[in-house]
Structures are given as structure tokens and as C-alpha cells.
Amino acid sequence: MRRRHLLSTGLVLASSVALPRAQAQQPAAPASEARRTHALSLLGEPALPADFPHWPWVNPNAPKGGEMVRAAQGSFDSLHAYILRGTPAIGLGLLYDTLMVQSLDEASTEYGLLAEAVDLPRDGLSVTFLLNAKARWHDGQPITAADVVWSFDTLREKGHPSYRSYWGDVAEAVAEDARRVTFRFRTSENRELSQIIGQLPVLPKHGWEGRDFTQPSLTIPLGSGPYRIEKFEPGRSITYRRVADYWGRDLPTRKGTHNADLLRFEYFRDTTVMLEAFKAGQVELRQENVARLWATAYDFPALQRGLVKKEEIPNEIPTGMQCFALNLRRPFFQDRRVREALGLVFDFEWMNANLFYGSYTRTSSYFSNSELAATGLPSEGELMVLSAFRGRVPEEVFTTEFRLPVSDGTNNNRENARKALALLREAGWTVKERRLVNDKGEPFSFEILLYDATFERIALPYAQALQRLGIEARVRTVDPAQYQVRNDSFDYDMMVASFPQSLSPGNEQRDFWNSAKAKENGSRNLLGIADPVVDALVELIIAAPDRQALIDRTRALDRVLLWGFYVVPQWHSRSFRVAWWDKFGRPERTPRYALDLSSWWVDAAKERALTASRQGQP
């Protein structure tokens, strides 16, 4: 989803930072001038040749069969994942194939799935996908270019609002014949368009005849992917069965993957109950996201007997930004000094030592754990980008290294609290009768919205620290369905949010930060940022002509966001914490950028031994 390209480093900026755009009606280059390829890559040549047999990390001979049971938190009331309304079930992406599929071992490369080849004209104003003649829906009908065009048009017109911005630079999709589909672009500067179109989920046109695409539905959908839905109980469980005659099972991008015959997801409202279900064997595989639980809750008899395995598996995933997100739509948060003050009293050092067992690193960039993160003072390339905005961004962007406040870890964060109170006074807030009030006498009071009770142990100490300044921060935990509704309608003061990033940021940045998205329900502009400078920087990132320009422009955006103090940064980890009942086989190595449980399999011998051990047999 977030890919860029490499070319040259020329950079010219006008004060308005207007970007030239090609006209939609400009014709694509003749087919004779197009380059045919088996893969799309924005960071150099693809690592795998056209005749690669399978992903490098998978076991191509992995046995098929058995069942994998996992847990999901919350509930669901829809089997339709592509609209804003409803709460879709987990795993629905297993039903549909995309044109291309991302390599989990490369930063920005896609290989063929529905598309067996791609034609790239030299002018960069279109892309053509040649569909695999073997591609079939589960009902046996062929997947055609008309399905691709219908999917694109329907998702953009009736689907989740994010599709409209993500594909904003695509002018049209045209079925050239039954197997060839061309997407024409409005500009040649948005170099990741071919790749983001490659991620298009292709839906069956005939499967939606007579149905309203805009409405949630519990009708089992027709798919084309490696699994179909076998049964479900709304809000309680959903089971997927592997499609034995799946058309793509022998493709290089599918061989050795999707090995379990049954994938079952059991839903739980409470994380404590979910963990106990794992300990009891009702759930067979679990990723642990709570450091305290990983350190203290896995010393149970089955693990001691070797029936359960526990491992931290390293990865190289850029960690993005997890944070307490401030909703700038709320008047109290519109002053930058207030936002900075709220960050000063967050005591990460104490939390890491006392709550997280020292297992986390503080996140200090929206593009953390990557070369895209801003560090130190701006480089010459970054200054070239930022100079166009001087006077419209904080001067510290140019002169000062951004550093998060650090405490002594004793939960006595007095120095930072004094700095915070000074900033609040500058912003017009005063303490009266131990309450912080503005010049109208209104108290500084807001709600921290959560959907997971485990986060209360982080939010409550933070609320207590704010209380020392006279700020009332109420912590409220709601169920995931209500949380999603409030998230989509921006009905919150502060919430826990995550802004995931890749090594190749691009079109998705519009949904995160652009002014227009601040007013569009369901967008990912959770912060409500509406800043023309940020808008311009996002467009510069999308139009970056080469890798170095992308780095400079992304770091420039990072600096502007950081000095805006829009969030209270939290933390990150660079490994997967995984525990599983010992019935699974797994490849010898894990891909660099994912855990890829689809490459695991049920080992029949291990499963028999596990069953015997649990029954007390020798």
C-alpha cells in the first residue's frame, strides 16, 4: 500500500508548492512502448525472477489439513468488509484475490496473483494487467476484466471513503478485452499508482446483482480466494474452510501457504478471558501485545510441560506511531502549547520500568525504525523542502532537534510538570481551587476513550499525572463496536491510535493528514489536522521523483508533525511475541516484514502427540 520509486534527485519548490499534473485525457503510450513485467517494485529491481517457484521463506511441501483456532476481540455483525457501515468479521480478506500480492520479504515489491503480467507504458500514465486465464470464482465462473472494472468503480463510488482518496489520481478503469484491464492516471508523478491498483480486491460483479453494496450484510459472499466461509455465529465465531480446488493453489505466490483446512476465529469481549481460553486450549495460537502478560502470565502447566511453545520472533517492520491522539476538532486542543504540555507529563520511563518490564522503546517519529524518521537537525535536502514553508511552521523545525521529554523514572515527574504548567499559563489557563480553568472559568476536562481494558493501566496513571496540573481526564472503556462508531464519526477527545507506515509512504498519507479528510467520516485523519503546509508536504511525498527526495520530503513532514505536538507518543517493539499449542509446523525462517501465519501448517504427528499428552497418555 505505501510504495515509492527511485529516479533522480532534482527538486524545485515554489512558495505555493503547486504540483504539475497531467491531464486525464492524455492518451497512454502505445502498447509497443510498454514494458512487460512479472512484478512491480519501487525500490529497485524485484528480488525474485519471473520463474521463481515459491516465496523464499515458505515450505513448498507443507502438508495441507487440520484446524487452526485463533481469537478475535469484540464482535461482528457483517460479512461485508468494504463499506463504512457495520462491523465486519475478521479474516474476510481470505475470500478474495487481488491483482498482485505483496512480498513480505521485500520493502516494496508485488508479484502476480490474478494478474500474470503487467504492462507499464513509458509515459507512466497508465498500467495494464493481463489476467490469468485460470482465475475462477468459487462458483466456477471465470474472473474477467469486467469484474476488475466493476470492483474498482463500485469501491470508489460506494465503498469505504478511504478508497476515493487512495485512488484519487486514477482517471478510469477500462476492460480492453476479457483478460486485459487498463487503469489510466491523471498524472505521471504519482509513481506508486500501479502498485496500489495491484492491491485492488477483485469482487464478483455477478455475485452482487440484486444486492445493495452500501448495506452491511450477513449473506455469505462469493469469493475467489484460498478460503470460503463455512459457518458463523454473528459476534461469536466464524469458520473458514480451505478451497480444495482453489484455482491459484500452485502459483508461486500461493504455494506453501494457506495450509490449514479450517481457520476458526472465536470472539471474546475481554482480553483476560481470551488469554484464559488460550491457556485452556480453546484457542491454539496467540500473539501477545501486552508486555506485562508476556512476562508474567505464561508460566502455566501446559507451557511448563512443553505442550505450549513461546517465542519472540524478530522483524524489520517500520513501526510508525502509536500514541494518545488528540482530537483537534475539540477547542481545548487547538493551542500548540496546550498539546505540548499534555505530552510533558506522560512518564514513559516510569511506565516502561514498572508496567512493561523494560521491553519497549519510546517512539519519537511518525516513521520510526526506518531511514525516513527525522533525526538531529534538518539535512540540506530537508531544508530545501522546508524553506518554502518558513514562517508557516514552528521555527524549531529549522533550528532545534526534536526530543521527547525524559523523566527520572521515579513517578515524580516534577520538572516536566513545572514546564507543562508554564505552557498552560501562557495559553491562558490558570489553577483555581486545584482546577485548571480558562478565562471563561471553564475547567480543562476531557475523556480518554479506550476499547481494551488492558490499556486502563496506562491511561489511569497518565490521568493521575494530568490531575496534578488541575486537568480532569476521565478514562472510559467501551466495547469495540461502539468504539468503531465513535472513531468513524470523530466522537472522542483523546484516544489510543496507531498510524502504521512502510518504507515507501505515498497515497495513504492523504488519508492520515489531509485537510479534506478531517471532515470526512471514516477517514484516518483521526487528529483532525487541517493545515495547508501538511497538505503540500503530503503531495510532495506522493510526487517524489527518487528515493532521496522521498526520504527528504518524508523527514520534512515528520518534523512538521512532531513540532505540532498532535499526539503523545507511546512505544514500540521490534519482535512478535507468539505462543502456540505444539501442533504446528513452521518454516525455518520468518519473512522480514510479517509473521505470515499462512505459511504455518498443522503437523499431524505433533497433533497426535499433543492430544495424547493432554489426555494423560504416555
N, C-alpha and C positions, 0 to 999 in steps of 0.2 A: 504493500500500500504506500510506502513512502520511499520513493526511489529517485535518484538524480543521475545526471550524465556527466561525462568528462570531455571537455574540449579545451579551448584556450582561456586566457585569463583577462581579456580586455574588460574594462569596467568604466562606463561613463554615466555620471549621475547629474540630472538637472534638479533644481530645487524642488520641483513638483514631483519628481521621481515617476514621471509618466512612462509607461512601458509600451513600445510599439506592438501592435497586434495585426496579424494578417487577417484579411477578410475571409469570411466563411465561404464566399462563393468562389474563391480562388481554386482552380482545379488541382487535384492531386497529380503528382508526377506520373507519367506513363508507366505501365507495368514493366516495360523494358528497362526502366531506370531504377526499378525497385531491387532491393537486396533481400533474398530469401534466407531465412534463418530458422533454426530449431529452438532458439532461446532468446530471451530479451534480458539484457544486462546494462545497468547504468554505471557500473564501476569497473569497466574494462571488459575483457573477453570472458565468456562463460567458462567456468572451470571444467565442465563436462562436455565431451564431444557429442555430435549428433547421434552416434550409435552407442551411447552409454547404456549398459544393461539394466542398471538399477541405481538407486541412491547409494552413495558410498558407505553410509552408516548402517544400512538395514541388513538383515539376514534374508537373502532372496529365497532361501529354502525354509523359512519359518513355517511351522505347521499351522494349519487352519483348524479352528474348532474351539470349544469351551465357551466360558462366560466370564466377563469382566464386570464387576459391580462397583460402581463409584457413587459418590454422594454429591448432591447439589443443595444449596441453601435457598430457602424461600419457598416459592410456589410458581405455578404457571397456569395460564388459562387460555393459551392459544398455541396452535401449531403453525402459525404464520409469522415468520421472523423478520419480514421486510417492511413493516409499517411501524408508525409511531404508537398506535393503539395496541393495547393488550400486553401481557407478559408472556413472551414465547418460552417454550420448553428448551432446555439445554440440549445441544447436540444436533439441532436441525440442519446445520451445515453439512452433515454426513449424507443428506438426501440428494444433494445437488453437486454436479461437477461444474468447474469453472473452465474458461478457455485455456488458461495457463495455471501452473501451480508453482508457488514459491519454493525455492531450495532453502531448507532450514540450515544449510551449511555455508551459504554464501550471503553476503550482506544485501545484495540487490540483484538477484537473478531469478527469472522464471523460465520454466520448461513446459513443454506441451502437455495438455490433458485432452480436452475436447478438440483443441486445435493441434494438428500435426505439423503445421508450418505457419510462418508469419512472413508477410511481405512488407518491407519498410521502404517507401519511396525516399529518394534523396532529399526532397524538399521538406520532409518532416511534417507534412500537412495531412497525413492520413496513415492508417495502418490497416492491413487486410489479413484476416485469419482464414486459413484453409481448414475446415472441419474434418475430423477423422471419419471416414466412411463407415466405420464400425460402430460409431457412437449411437446408443439406443437409450430410450426411456425404459422404465421398468415394465411398461406395457408392450414393449417390443417395437414401437414406432421409432423411426429414425429421428435423430436430433438434427435440425436443419438451421440454415441461416435465418429463416423466418422466425424461429424460436429465439435466436440471439437478438434480433432486432426488436421483437416484441418484448423481451425481457428488459432490454435497455430502455426503451420508450416507456414502458409501464413503471419501472422502478423510478425513473426520473420524474414522471408525471404524477404518480400515485403512491410511490414508496416513501420510505423514511426521508425527511427533509435533507439529511446529510448527503444523499445521492446527488441532489441538484447542485450543490457547491462542489462536490468532489469531481463531478463530470462537467463542470461549468464551461470548460473550454472545448467540449466536444460539440460540433455543429449538428451532426446527424449520423445515423447508422443506416446502411443500405445493404440489402441482400443482393449480391451480384448474380448468384445462382443458388442452387440448393445447398452448396457446400462452402461458398465464399461470401464473407461478410466484411464490408469496409466501413470504418469509422473515419469521418472527416473532421478535421480540427479547425478551430478558429485562429489558431496561432501555431507557429513552428517553434516557439520559445519555451513552451511547457513540455519539457523533454520526457517527463515520466508518463505522459498520457497513454502511450502504448501499453506500458506495464499496468497502469491502474485499470485500463479496459480489459487486460488479460485476466484480472481478478473478478470479472463480471460473473455472478452466479446465473447460470442459464436455466430459466424456468420454462415449463411446457405450455405453450400457447393453448393447445387443445385441452390441457388439464384445468384451465381456468375459465373455459367457456361457460357462460351462465352463472358465474360467481363474481361477487363484488370484491375486488382486490383490496379495497380500502378498509375492509372489516376484519377484525380478528376471527379466527375460525378454529374449530376442533375437528374439522374434516381431515382425515389422513391425506396428505398431499402426494401427488405423483412425482417421483424423482428420477434421477439417473445415476446417483452416486453409489458408493460401495455398500450402503445400508438402506433399509426401508423400516418404517415404524411397524412393529408387530402388535404392540398393545400399549395402553397408557391409562392412568387414572389421573385426571386433572389435579394438579397440586400435590400429587403423592409420588408418582413414579412414571417413568417412560422407558420402554424397552425397544431397542433397535436390533434387527436381525440382518446378518450379512447376506448380501445378494449373491447366491452361489454362481449364477451365470452373468455376473456383472461384466458389462462389455469391456471395461478398462482394466480388468484384473491383471493382465500380463504386460501392461505398459511399463516402461522404465520408471515412471513417476508413481506407480502403484505397486509394483512387485515388492513383496516382503512387508507390506503394510496392511492395516485393517484385517488383522488375523483372527480376532475373536469372533465366534459365530454370533454371540449375543453380547450386546452392550446394554447394561441396565443402570439407570440413574435413579437412586432413591432420594427423595426430597426430605429435608429436615428444616424446621424453623429455627432451631437453636444449635449453635456450634458445639456446645458441650454434649448435647445428645448425639450429634453427628460423630464426635470423637468416640463416645462410648459405643456407638454402633460399629465403628471400625474395630475397636478392641474385642467386641463380641463376634466379629467375623461376618456381620451382616453387610458390611462394606469391605471390599477386598484391597483397595488401593487408595492412598490418601496423600495429597500434597499439603504440607503443614506451613501455614503462613504466620503463625504466632510463635515467636522465639521462646517465650516462657513455656508454652506447651511442649515445644520440641525438646527443651532442656529438662522438663520435669514430669511430663505426662506419659512418657513412652516406656516406663520401667514397669511393665505388666507381665504376667506369667507367660503368655504366648511368645512375647519377644525374648524373654529370658530362656525359653526352651528352644529358640531358633525357629519357631513357626512363623514369626514375622521378621522381616528384614527392614532395616532403617539405614538410609544413606543420604549424604549431602552430595549432590551431583553438580559440579561447576558448570557455568555457562558464560557466554560472552555477550549477553543481551544488553544493549543500551537501556538504562533503567528509567529514563525520563524523569518525571516529577510526581511524587506522591506528597500530599500536603493537606493542611487545613485550608480550604479555598474560601476566600471572602467574596461575597456577592456584592459587586459594586453598584448594583441596582438599589441597594439599601443606602440611604443618605449618610448614615454613620460611618460608612467605609469609603466614602469618596475623597477623603483627605489623605494624602500620601503619608503625612506624619502620623496619623492615627494607625494606618496599616503597619508602618514600621514599628510603632510602639507595641502592637499586638504580637509581633514576631520577637521582640526583645525579651519578653517574659516566658517564652517557651523554653523549658530547661531540658534540652536533649541529652546533655551529658549525664544528668541525674537519671533520666529515664533509661538510657542505654545501660547504665551500670546496674540499676535496681529492678528494671522491668524486662529488659531484653537480654540479660546475661552477656552484655558486651558484643552482641552478634551483628550489630548494624553499623553502617557508615552514614553520616549525615549527608543529605542530598543538598548540593549547593549550585545546581544548574538545572534548567529545564531539559537539558540534553546530557545528563550525567552519564559517566562511564563511556564517553566517546570523545573523539577528537573535535566534535562540534561544540563542546562545552567551553564557555568563555572562562579564561583564567588570567590572572595578573592584569596588566594594563592592556588596552587595545593595541593590536598589531597595526602595522602600516596599512595592510589590506582592510582591516576592520575600520580604521579611521577614515579611509576613503569612502566607505559606505556610510558611516555615521555623520560625517561632516555635513552632509546635505540636511541634517536634522538638528543642527546646533541651534540652541535657543528653544527647541520644541521638546527636548528631553532633558532630564536632570543633568546638570553639569558633571556630576560624579561619574556618569557614564564614560566621560573622556579622561578624568583625572584620578580616579580612585579605584583600586581593586575591590571588587565586591567580596565581602566576608561576612558570614553569618555570626551572630553573637555567640560567645562561648562562656559557659559558667564553670564554677569550680567543682560541680558535681555533688555538692552537699545539700541541694534543695534549699539553698539560702541565697537566691539569685538577686541580692540587694543592689549591686552595681547596675545591672541591666534594668532592674525595676526603676531605679532613680532616673536613668536615661529615658525610659519609656514615659514616666510621669512628666518629665520636662517637655517631651514632644507633645504630649496630650495637652499640656498647658498652652503651648504655642498654638495649638489648633483650637483653642477656645474652651477647653474642658477644665473644670475645677472640682476639687473634692469638697463636698459639703455633707456633714454628718455621715462621713465614711462612705459616701456615694459619689461617683463621678457624674457630674451634670454639665450641660451646656448652658449658654447664656439665656436660654428659654426655661431653664430649670428641668429639662428633660433628662432622665437618667440614662446612662450608657448601659443598655441591656440588649442582649441578643441570644439566639438559640444556636447551639451546635447540633446539627442533625446527623444521626447515625442510623445504620440499618443492621449493625452487628454489635451485639452486647459486649463482645470481647474488646472493642475499641473504647468502652467506657473507662477502662483503667488508664487510658492515655488522656482521654478528654477531661475526666474529672480532676486530675492534678493540674491540668492546664487551666481549667475553670477556677480552681482554687488560687492559682497564681494571679489570674486576672482580677479575682475578688480583692486581692491585696491592694490593687490600684483603684478600687471602688467600682469595678465593672462587674455587672451581673451576667454571667454566661451560663445559660441553662442547657443541660445535656439531655437530649431527647432521642430515644431509640424507637424506631418504627419498623414495621415488617417490610421486607424487600419490595413488595408490590406498591405499598404506599410511598416508599422511598423513591421508587422509579417515577411515579406520577409527579411527585414534588420536584424531582430532578428535572424532568422534561419540561415542567412549567416554571422553573426557576423560583420555586416557592421555598426558599431557605435563606438563612442569614450566613451561616458558616457550615461547611460540610467537609467530609473527607473525600478528596478527589484524586484522580490519577490521570496524568497526561503522558501516555506512552509514546515513545519515539523510536525511530530506527536510525540507521547510519545514513539514510537518504531522505531527509524531510522534504515534503513537497506540498501537494494539493491539500492534504488533510490539515495543514496549518491554517487554512482559511476557516475551517470549522471550529478550530480551537480559539482563534483570536480575532477574527474579522468583525468589524462594527456591525455589519448587516446581520451576522449570526447572533449578536447579542439580543436581538429582538425576535428570533425565530425559535419557537418552542421545539425542543428535541435536539437542538444543536449542542455541540460540545463546548461552546463558549460559556462555560459554567461560571466564569468570573464576571461576565458582563463587560468585558473590555470593549470600549468603543473609541479607539484612538487612531486618527489618520496615519500617524507615524508607523504604528504597528501594522496597519493595513498595507502600507507601502513596502515595509520590510518583508512581509509575507509574499507579496508579488515578486519582489526581487529574488527571494529564495526559489520560488517556482520557476523563474526565468533564468536561474544561474547557468552560465554557459559552460562551466567546467567545475571540477572538484574543488579547486582552491577558492573559486568565487563562492561556491556553496558553503564552504567552511567559514569564510569571512562574513558572509551575509547571515548565516545562522548564528554565529557568535555575536554579531551585532544585535540581532533580535533577542538573543539570550540576555545580553546586558540590559537592554531596554526593559525587558520583562522583570529582571531581577531588581533593578533600581526602582521599579514601580511598586514593589512590595505588595503584590497582589495576593500572595499566598504566604502561609507559614510552612516552610519546607519541613518534611519529615525525614525519612531514611530509606536505605535500600540495602539489598543483599545480592551477591553475585553467585548464588547457588540455589538449586532446587532442593528443598527438604522433602524427601519422599519415603513413605513407609508402605509396605505391602505384605500381604499374606503370601507365603512362599510357594506359589503355584505357577508363577510366571517365568518365562524366559525373556531375555532382553539382549539386544545387540551388544557387541563388545565395546562400542563407544556410542556416545550421545552426540547429535549434531550440535554445532556451535551455538545456535540461536534458539533452541527449543528443547523440550524434554521428549517430544514425539512418542507419546504412549501408543500411537497407532502402529509402531514398529515392534511393540512387545507382543508376546503370544502366550497362550496357555500351554504349559508343559505337562503333558498327560502323566508322566512318571512322578513329577513333583506333586501334582494334584492328588494322585493316589496316596502318596506318602503322607501328605498333609492331612488328608481325610482319615487315614489310619491313626495318625498321631493324635488328632483331635478326638477320636473315638477311644483313645487309650490303648490301642493295639501296639505291639512291639514293632 
